[in-house]
Amino acid sequence: MNKPESDPVNLAAEVTVTTIKVSRDPFINNSYMVRDPRTGKALLIDPAWDMAAYERALEAASAELAGILITHAHPDHTDLAAPLAERYRCPVWISHQEAESSGFRVPTMRTFGECAWEAGGIPIRPIITPGHTPGSTCYWIGQALFTGDTLFIEGCGLCPDRAAAESMYSSLERLKRLLPGGVRIYPGHSYVQPPGLTFEKVFDFNLYLSFSSAEVFANFRLRPGQSKAAWMAFS
Ligand SMILES: [Fe+2]
């Protein structure tokens, strides 16, 4: 494991992470609630489909929703962003690059580049990781990294073409340079292993972290014969 590129601003933050699993055939998604136990303020990441699940999670934790973070603009990660933002009167954050490339818009949307910021007093460091989509973003909060469809425990998100696959390779290589091994990985979808494994442990399961060139990585990522079911599951 390489040394981190720089000292992250947010590693000191103490937050709790609750996984909120939601589904709508054929998708099964992991969304997350991040809560600061000192203040009760919370963030939701990639909420979709099941409004009652988020209401229950917030209520059970006596949490006050301070904002919504979107890893990328695909509908299974954004479906409830607007209704939740309206109901709880909070902002929705998405990277500028992702908003521009997808056309995603909600009334309380705010965009960012790669500067760290705080929401509800919770420090957030965004890492823009193009590949699955042009502005896909991983959010580094405390000792957790929320990776959307960039990095799964056993793989990575699908890429629409060779340029995107090469971008995904660079994004994963960047995460390898940046992240300490103890950071816990919370992906947008789970397959066998549960979310929350340490980055160090993810290397035991994830072939996509082991390629030595963008070309070989892209050949594998774009290999023929991947089924439509796999495409749906990894989208
Ligand atoms: Fe996706």
py3Dmol code that shows the C-alpha trace and the ligand (Angstrom):
import py3Dmol

protein = """\
ATOM      1  CA  MET A   1       0.000   0.000   0.000  1.00  0.00           C
ATOM      2  CA  ASN A   2       1.461   3.348  -1.009  1.00  0.00           C
ATOM      3  CA  LYS A   3       1.785   6.340   1.204  1.00  0.00           C
ATOM      4  CA  PRO A   4      -1.146   8.766   0.880  1.00  0.00           C
ATOM      5  CA  GLU A   5      -0.661  11.671  -1.589  1.00  0.00           C
ATOM      6  CA  SER A   6      -1.463  14.179   1.117  1.00  0.00           C
ATOM      7  CA  ASP A   7      -2.982  14.424   4.548  1.00  0.00           C
ATOM      8  CA  PRO A   8      -6.732  14.299   4.145  1.00  0.00           C
ATOM      9  CA  VAL A   9      -8.621  17.050   5.896  1.00  0.00           C
ATOM     10  CA  ASN A  10     -11.351  14.830   7.185  1.00  0.00           C
ATOM     11  CA  LEU A  11      -9.825  11.736   8.692  1.00  0.00           C
ATOM     12  CA  ALA A  12     -10.399  13.001  12.192  1.00  0.00           C
ATOM     13  CA  ALA A  13     -14.164  13.205  11.750  1.00  0.00           C
ATOM     14  CA  GLU A  14     -16.018  10.698  13.916  1.00  0.00           C
ATOM     15  CA  VAL A  15     -19.128   9.542  12.116  1.00  0.00           C
ATOM     16  CA  THR A  16     -21.353   6.500  12.147  1.00  0.00           C
ATOM     17  CA  VAL A  17     -22.368   4.800   8.902  1.00  0.00           C
ATOM     18  CA  THR A  18     -25.697   3.036   8.400  1.00  0.00           C
ATOM     19  CA  THR A  19     -26.252   1.002   5.238  1.00  0.00           C
ATOM     20  CA  ILE A  20     -29.732   1.376   3.798  1.00  0.00           C
ATOM     21  CA  LYS A  21     -30.272  -1.337   1.212  1.00  0.00           C
ATOM     22  CA  VAL A  22     -32.997  -0.588  -1.321  1.00  0.00           C
ATOM     23  CA  SER A  23     -34.192  -2.394  -4.414  1.00  0.00           C
ATOM     24  CA  ARG A  24     -36.250  -2.030  -7.508  1.00  0.00           C
ATOM     25  CA  ASP A  25     -36.075  -4.927  -9.907  1.00  0.00           C
ATOM     26  CA  PRO A  26     -33.479  -5.599 -11.313  1.00  0.00           C
ATOM     27  CA  PHE A  27     -31.403  -3.308  -9.091  1.00  0.00           C
ATOM     28  CA  ILE A  28     -30.235  -3.775  -5.511  1.00  0.00           C
ATOM     29  CA  ASN A  29     -28.463  -0.687  -4.227  1.00  0.00           C
ATOM     30  CA  ASN A  30     -26.587   0.325  -1.110  1.00  0.00           C
ATOM     31  CA  SER A  31     -27.342   3.807   0.064  1.00  0.00           C
ATOM     32  CA  TYR A  32     -25.959   5.217   3.281  1.00  0.00           C
ATOM     33  CA  MET A  33     -26.682   7.494   6.202  1.00  0.00           C
ATOM     34  CA  VAL A  34     -23.645   9.178   7.755  1.00  0.00           C
ATOM     35  CA  ARG A  35     -24.303  10.708  11.162  1.00  0.00           C
ATOM     36  CA  ASP A  36     -22.246  12.867  13.458  1.00  0.00           C
ATOM     37  CA  PRO A  37     -22.993  11.493  16.934  1.00  0.00           C
ATOM     38  CA  ARG A  38     -22.024  14.803  18.590  1.00  0.00           C
ATOM     39  CA  THR A  39     -24.664  16.850  16.781  1.00  0.00           C
ATOM     40  CA  GLY A  40     -27.147  14.331  15.358  1.00  0.00           C
ATOM     41  CA  LYS A  41     -26.709  15.909  11.909  1.00  0.00           C
ATOM     42  CA  ALA A  42     -26.716  13.422   9.065  1.00  0.00           C
ATOM     43  CA  LEU A  43     -26.094  13.056   5.344  1.00  0.00           C
ATOM     44  CA  LEU A  44     -27.678  10.587   2.937  1.00  0.00           C
ATOM     45  CA  ILE A  45     -25.694   9.162   0.058  1.00  0.00           C
ATOM     46  CA  ASP A  46     -27.429   8.032  -3.165  1.00  0.00           C
ATOM     47  CA  PRO A  47     -31.006   7.659  -1.829  1.00  0.00           C
ATOM     48  CA  ALA A  48     -33.471   5.853  -4.095  1.00  0.00           C
ATOM     49  CA  TRP A  49     -36.981   4.392  -4.235  1.00  0.00           C
ATOM     50  CA  ASP A  50     -37.916   3.706  -0.610  1.00  0.00           C
ATOM     51  CA  MET A  51     -38.854   6.949   1.134  1.00  0.00           C
ATOM     52  CA  ALA A  52     -40.043   5.102   4.245  1.00  0.00           C
ATOM     53  CA  ALA A  53     -36.644   3.444   4.680  1.00  0.00           C
ATOM     54  CA  TYR A  54     -34.944   6.848   4.927  1.00  0.00           C
ATOM     55  CA  GLU A  55     -37.613   8.276   7.216  1.00  0.00           C
ATOM     56  CA  ARG A  56     -37.223   5.269   9.504  1.00  0.00           C
ATOM     57  CA  ALA A  57     -33.425   5.465   9.525  1.00  0.00           C
ATOM     58  CA  LEU A  58     -33.399   9.193  10.312  1.00  0.00           C
ATOM     59  CA  GLU A  59     -36.030   8.833  13.004  1.00  0.00           C
ATOM     60  CA  ALA A  60     -34.420   5.792  14.646  1.00  0.00           C
ATOM     61  CA  ALA A  61     -31.128   7.686  14.922  1.00  0.00           C
ATOM     62  CA  SER A  62     -32.788  10.969  15.954  1.00  0.00           C
ATOM     63  CA  ALA A  63     -30.921  12.427  13.025  1.00  0.00           C
ATOM     64  CA  GLU A  64     -31.419  15.756  11.313  1.00  0.00           C
ATOM     65  CA  LEU A  65     -30.827  15.540   7.573  1.00  0.00           C
ATOM     66  CA  ALA A  66     -28.290  18.184   6.560  1.00  0.00           C
ATOM     67  CA  GLY A  67     -27.753  17.200   2.946  1.00  0.00           C
ATOM     68  CA  ILE A  68     -27.658  14.572   0.225  1.00  0.00           C
ATOM     69  CA  LEU A  69     -24.529  13.464  -1.633  1.00  0.00           C
ATOM     70  CA  ILE A  70     -24.800  11.938  -5.098  1.00  0.00           C
ATOM     71  CA  THR A  71     -21.959   9.764  -6.383  1.00  0.00           C
ATOM     72  CA  HIS A  72     -23.236   9.829  -9.974  1.00  0.00           C
ATOM     73  CA  ALA A  73     -26.402  10.685 -11.842  1.00  0.00           C
ATOM     74  CA  HIS A  74     -27.774   7.253 -12.758  1.00  0.00           C
ATOM     75  CA  PRO A  75     -31.405   6.924 -11.635  1.00  0.00           C
ATOM     76  CA  ASP A  76     -30.761   4.100  -9.155  1.00  0.00           C
ATOM     77  CA  HIS A  77     -28.530   6.530  -7.214  1.00  0.00           C
ATOM     78  CA  THR A  78     -30.634   9.679  -7.525  1.00  0.00           C
ATOM     79  CA  ASP A  79     -34.270   8.646  -7.547  1.00  0.00           C
ATOM     80  CA  LEU A  80     -35.184  10.209  -4.183  1.00  0.00           C
ATOM     81  CA  ALA A  81     -32.759  13.138  -4.132  1.00  0.00           C
ATOM     82  CA  ALA A  82     -35.344  15.756  -5.091  1.00  0.00           C
ATOM     83  CA  PRO A  83     -38.247  14.503  -2.916  1.00  0.00           C
ATOM     84  CA  LEU A  84     -36.012  14.109   0.154  1.00  0.00           C
ATOM     85  CA  ALA A  85     -34.407  17.516  -0.393  1.00  0.00           C
ATOM     86  CA  GLU A  86     -37.821  19.097  -0.625  1.00  0.00           C
ATOM     87  CA  ARG A  87     -39.196  17.272   2.384  1.00  0.00           C
ATOM     88  CA  TYR A  88     -36.208  17.993   4.658  1.00  0.00           C
ATOM     89  CA  ARG A  89     -35.248  21.319   3.029  1.00  0.00           C
ATOM     90  CA  CYS A  90     -31.644  20.425   2.424  1.00  0.00           C
ATOM     91  CA  PRO A  91     -29.114  20.719  -0.404  1.00  0.00           C
ATOM     92  CA  VAL A  92     -28.135  18.010  -2.888  1.00  0.00           C
ATOM     93  CA  TRP A  93     -24.455  17.887  -3.866  1.00  0.00           C
ATOM     94  CA  ILE A  94     -23.097  16.455  -7.102  1.00  0.00           C
ATOM     95  CA  SER A  95     -19.820  17.140  -8.885  1.00  0.00           C
ATOM     96  CA  HIS A  96     -19.879  19.911 -11.454  1.00  0.00           C
ATOM     97  CA  GLN A  97     -18.521  17.483 -14.032  1.00  0.00           C
ATOM     98  CA  GLU A  98     -21.304  14.969 -13.384  1.00  0.00           C
ATOM     99  CA  ALA A  99     -24.067  17.595 -13.470  1.00  0.00           C
ATOM    100  CA  GLU A 100     -22.739  18.984 -16.758  1.00  0.00           C
ATOM    101  CA  SER A 101     -22.269  15.627 -18.457  1.00  0.00           C
ATOM    102  CA  SER A 102     -25.594  14.121 -17.342  1.00  0.00           C
ATOM    103  CA  GLY A 103     -27.925  17.109 -17.302  1.00  0.00           C
ATOM    104  CA  PHE A 104     -29.017  16.116 -13.775  1.00  0.00           C
ATOM    105  CA  ARG A 105     -30.830  18.967 -12.028  1.00  0.00           C
ATOM    106  CA  VAL A 106     -32.791  19.300  -8.792  1.00  0.00           C
ATOM    107  CA  PRO A 107     -33.979  22.564  -7.222  1.00  0.00           C
ATOM    108  CA  THR A 108     -31.567  22.618  -4.258  1.00  0.00           C
ATOM    109  CA  MET A 109     -28.574  21.266  -6.185  1.00  0.00           C
ATOM    110  CA  ARG A 110     -25.059  22.483  -5.441  1.00  0.00           C
ATOM    111  CA  THR A 111     -22.011  21.499  -7.439  1.00  0.00           C
ATOM    112  CA  PHE A 112     -18.345  21.274  -6.516  1.00  0.00           C
ATOM    113  CA  GLY A 113     -14.912  20.676  -7.975  1.00  0.00           C
ATOM    114  CA  GLU A 114     -12.493  18.872  -5.703  1.00  0.00           C
ATOM    115  CA  CYS A 115     -12.381  21.201  -2.717  1.00  0.00           C
ATOM    116  CA  ALA A 116     -13.275  19.763   0.667  1.00  0.00           C
ATOM    117  CA  TRP A 117     -16.257  21.281   2.444  1.00  0.00           C
ATOM    118  CA  GLU A 118     -18.470  20.736   5.466  1.00  0.00           C
ATOM    119  CA  ALA A 119     -22.164  19.853   5.477  1.00  0.00           C
ATOM    120  CA  GLY A 120     -23.951  19.922   8.827  1.00  0.00           C
ATOM    121  CA  GLY A 121     -20.499  20.224  10.385  1.00  0.00           C
ATOM    122  CA  ILE A 122     -19.376  16.957   8.753  1.00  0.00           C
ATOM    123  CA  PRO A 123     -16.171  17.370   6.720  1.00  0.00           C
ATOM    124  CA  ILE A 124     -16.362  15.876   3.230  1.00  0.00           C
ATOM    125  CA  ARG A 125     -13.511  15.325   0.831  1.00  0.00           C
ATOM    126  CA  PRO A 126     -14.698  14.580  -2.706  1.00  0.00           C
ATOM    127  CA  ILE A 127     -12.458  12.577  -5.022  1.00  0.00           C
ATOM    128  CA  ILE A 128     -13.580  12.783  -8.640  1.00  0.00           C
ATOM    129  CA  THR A 129     -13.131   9.374 -10.213  1.00  0.00           C
ATOM    130  CA  PRO A 130     -14.252   9.362 -13.869  1.00  0.00           C
ATOM    131  CA  GLY A 131     -14.823   6.051 -15.608  1.00  0.00           C
ATOM    132  CA  HIS A 132     -18.297   4.675 -14.907  1.00  0.00           C
ATOM    133  CA  THR A 133     -19.552   8.193 -15.669  1.00  0.00           C
ATOM    134  CA  PRO A 134     -17.555  11.345 -16.494  1.00  0.00           C
ATOM    135  CA  GLY A 135     -18.052  12.982 -13.089  1.00  0.00           C
ATOM    136  CA  SER A 136     -18.425   9.996 -10.744  1.00  0.00           C
ATOM    137  CA  THR A 137     -17.335  10.969  -7.266  1.00  0.00           C
ATOM    138  CA  CYS A 138     -16.116   9.096  -4.210  1.00  0.00           C
ATOM    139  CA  TYR A 139     -16.779  10.834  -0.897  1.00  0.00           C
ATOM    140  CA  TRP A 140     -14.202  10.499   1.848  1.00  0.00           C
ATOM    141  CA  ILE A 141     -15.749  11.148   5.250  1.00  0.00           C
ATOM    142  CA  GLY A 142     -13.969  10.183   8.447  1.00  0.00           C
ATOM    143  CA  GLN A 143     -12.565   6.688   7.945  1.00  0.00           C
ATOM    144  CA  ALA A 144     -15.093   5.844   5.223  1.00  0.00           C
ATOM    145  CA  LEU A 145     -15.046   6.160   1.435  1.00  0.00           C
ATOM    146  CA  PHE A 146     -18.376   6.049  -0.401  1.00  0.00           C
ATOM    147  CA  THR A 147     -17.549   4.835  -3.869  1.00  0.00           C
ATOM    148  CA  GLY A 148     -20.838   4.655  -5.818  1.00  0.00           C
ATOM    149  CA  ASP A 149     -20.232   2.591  -8.953  1.00  0.00           C
ATOM    150  CA  THR A 150     -16.506   3.353  -9.157  1.00  0.00           C
ATOM    151  CA  LEU A 151     -15.138   0.725  -6.781  1.00  0.00           C
ATOM    152  CA  PHE A 152     -17.006  -2.353  -5.581  1.00  0.00           C
ATOM    153  CA  ILE A 153     -15.552  -4.870  -3.163  1.00  0.00           C
ATOM    154  CA  GLU A 154     -15.216  -7.464  -5.933  1.00  0.00           C
ATOM    155  CA  GLY A 155     -14.958  -5.244  -9.008  1.00  0.00           C
ATOM    156  CA  CYS A 156     -15.642  -1.845 -10.502  1.00  0.00           C
ATOM    157  CA  GLY A 157     -18.484  -0.208 -12.394  1.00  0.00           C
ATOM    158  CA  LEU A 158     -18.980  -0.824 -16.074  1.00  0.00           C
ATOM    159  CA  CYS A 159     -17.516   1.651 -18.527  1.00  0.00           C
ATOM    160  CA  PRO A 160     -19.250   2.579 -21.769  1.00  0.00           C
ATOM    161  CA  ASP A 161     -16.151   2.680 -24.009  1.00  0.00           C
ATOM    162  CA  ARG A 162     -12.367   2.412 -24.101  1.00  0.00           C
ATOM    163  CA  ALA A 163     -11.716   6.029 -23.101  1.00  0.00           C
ATOM    164  CA  ALA A 164     -13.992   5.600 -20.088  1.00  0.00           C
ATOM    165  CA  ALA A 165     -12.288   2.321 -19.150  1.00  0.00           C
ATOM    166  CA  GLU A 166      -8.874   4.013 -19.295  1.00  0.00           C
ATOM    167  CA  SER A 167     -10.245   6.787 -17.094  1.00  0.00           C
ATOM    168  CA  MET A 168     -11.492   4.156 -14.648  1.00  0.00           C
ATOM    169  CA  TYR A 169      -7.994   2.642 -14.527  1.00  0.00           C
ATOM    170  CA  SER A 170      -6.512   6.068 -13.685  1.00  0.00           C
ATOM    171  CA  SER A 171      -9.199   6.659 -11.066  1.00  0.00           C
ATOM    172  CA  LEU A 172      -8.529   3.343  -9.325  1.00  0.00           C
ATOM    173  CA  GLU A 173      -4.770   3.929  -9.472  1.00  0.00           C
ATOM    174  CA  ARG A 174      -5.343   7.315  -7.885  1.00  0.00           C
ATOM    175  CA  LEU A 175      -7.376   5.765  -5.069  1.00  0.00           C
ATOM    176  CA  LYS A 176      -4.495   3.329  -4.514  1.00  0.00           C
ATOM    177  CA  ARG A 177      -2.071   6.253  -4.160  1.00  0.00           C
ATOM    178  CA  LEU A 178      -4.393   8.284  -1.980  1.00  0.00           C
ATOM    179  CA  LEU A 179      -6.061   5.952   0.492  1.00  0.00           C
ATOM    180  CA  PRO A 180      -4.588   4.479   3.639  1.00  0.00           C
ATOM    181  CA  GLY A 181      -5.334   0.759   3.928  1.00  0.00           C
ATOM    182  CA  GLY A 182      -7.620   1.243   6.919  1.00  0.00           C
ATOM    183  CA  VAL A 183     -10.234   3.347   5.112  1.00  0.00           C
ATOM    184  CA  ARG A 184     -13.513   1.433   4.857  1.00  0.00           C
ATOM    185  CA  ILE A 185     -15.093   1.049   1.434  1.00  0.00           C
ATOM    186  CA  TYR A 186     -18.851   1.546   1.038  1.00  0.00           C
ATOM    187  CA  PRO A 187     -19.887   0.787  -2.566  1.00  0.00           C
ATOM    188  CA  GLY A 188     -23.158   1.455  -4.370  1.00  0.00           C
ATOM    189  CA  HIS A 189     -23.742  -2.260  -4.926  1.00  0.00           C
ATOM    190  CA  SER A 190     -22.653  -5.404  -3.077  1.00  0.00           C
ATOM    191  CA  TYR A 191     -22.280  -8.870  -4.523  1.00  0.00           C
ATOM    192  CA  VAL A 192     -20.710 -11.319  -2.077  1.00  0.00           C
ATOM    193  CA  GLN A 193     -18.795  -9.403   0.584  1.00  0.00           C
ATOM    194  CA  PRO A 194     -20.624  -6.841   2.717  1.00  0.00           C
ATOM    195  CA  PRO A 195     -19.933  -3.104   2.481  1.00  0.00           C
ATOM    196  CA  GLY A 196     -17.461  -1.600   4.941  1.00  0.00           C
ATOM    197  CA  LEU A 197     -14.387  -3.770   4.370  1.00  0.00           C
ATOM    198  CA  THR A 198     -11.098  -1.957   4.697  1.00  0.00           C
ATOM    199  CA  PHE A 199      -9.396  -0.900   1.461  1.00  0.00           C
ATOM    200  CA  GLU A 200      -6.514  -3.181   2.396  1.00  0.00           C
ATOM    201  CA  LYS A 201      -8.937  -6.140   2.555  1.00  0.00           C
ATOM    202  CA  VAL A 202     -10.614  -5.197  -0.745  1.00  0.00           C
ATOM    203  CA  PHE A 203      -7.331  -6.065  -2.514  1.00  0.00           C
ATOM    204  CA  ASP A 204      -7.979  -9.718  -1.551  1.00  0.00           C
ATOM    205  CA  PHE A 205     -11.177  -9.776  -3.619  1.00  0.00           C
ATOM    206  CA  ASN A 206     -10.719  -7.219  -6.389  1.00  0.00           C
ATOM    207  CA  LEU A 207      -8.930  -8.146  -9.588  1.00  0.00           C
ATOM    208  CA  TYR A 208      -9.440  -4.626 -10.975  1.00  0.00           C
ATOM    209  CA  LEU A 209      -6.910  -3.219  -8.509  1.00  0.00           C
ATOM    210  CA  SER A 210      -4.159  -5.464  -9.831  1.00  0.00           C
ATOM    211  CA  PHE A 211      -3.673  -4.441 -13.478  1.00  0.00           C
ATOM    212  CA  SER A 212      -0.381  -2.863 -14.431  1.00  0.00           C
ATOM    213  CA  SER A 213      -1.470  -0.900 -17.514  1.00  0.00           C
ATOM    214  CA  ALA A 214      -4.507   1.036 -18.703  1.00  0.00           C
ATOM    215  CA  GLU A 215      -4.528  -0.982 -21.926  1.00  0.00           C
ATOM    216  CA  VAL A 216      -4.739  -4.391 -20.254  1.00  0.00           C
ATOM    217  CA  PHE A 217      -7.261  -3.047 -17.734  1.00  0.00           C
ATOM    218  CA  ALA A 218      -9.471  -1.657 -20.538  1.00  0.00           C
ATOM    219  CA  ASN A 219      -9.261  -4.904 -22.528  1.00  0.00           C
ATOM    220  CA  PHE A 220     -10.516  -6.796 -19.489  1.00  0.00           C
ATOM    221  CA  ARG A 221     -13.160  -4.261 -18.468  1.00  0.00           C
ATOM    222  CA  LEU A 222     -14.575  -4.255 -22.015  1.00  0.00           C
ATOM    223  CA  ARG A 223     -14.226  -7.991 -22.652  1.00  0.00           C
ATOM    224  CA  PRO A 224     -16.995  -9.512 -24.762  1.00  0.00           C
ATOM    225  CA  GLY A 225     -19.577 -11.856 -23.312  1.00  0.00           C
ATOM    226  CA  GLN A 226     -20.615  -9.821 -20.279  1.00  0.00           C
ATOM    227  CA  SER A 227     -24.306 -10.458 -19.940  1.00  0.00           C
ATOM    228  CA  LYS A 228     -27.075  -7.899 -19.915  1.00  0.00           C
ATOM    229  CA  ALA A 229     -27.841  -9.064 -16.377  1.00  0.00           C
ATOM    230  CA  ALA A 230     -24.302  -8.107 -15.374  1.00  0.00           C
ATOM    231  CA  TRP A 231     -24.678  -4.756 -17.090  1.00  0.00           C
ATOM    232  CA  MET A 232     -27.876  -4.047 -15.173  1.00  0.00           C
ATOM    233  CA  ALA A 233     -26.360  -5.164 -11.893  1.00  0.00           C
ATOM    234  CA  PHE A 234     -23.297  -3.015 -12.324  1.00  0.00           C
ATOM    235  CA  SER A 235     -25.010   0.072 -13.680  1.00  0.00           C
TER     236      SER A 235
END
"""
ligand_1 = """\
1
LIG
Fe -24.284 3.637 -12.152
"""
view = py3Dmol.view(width=600, height=400)
view.addModel(protein, "pdb")
view.setStyle({"model": 0}, {"cartoon": {"style": "trace"}})
view.addModel(ligand_1, "xyz")
view.setStyle({"model": 1}, {"stick": {}})
view.zoomTo()
view.show()
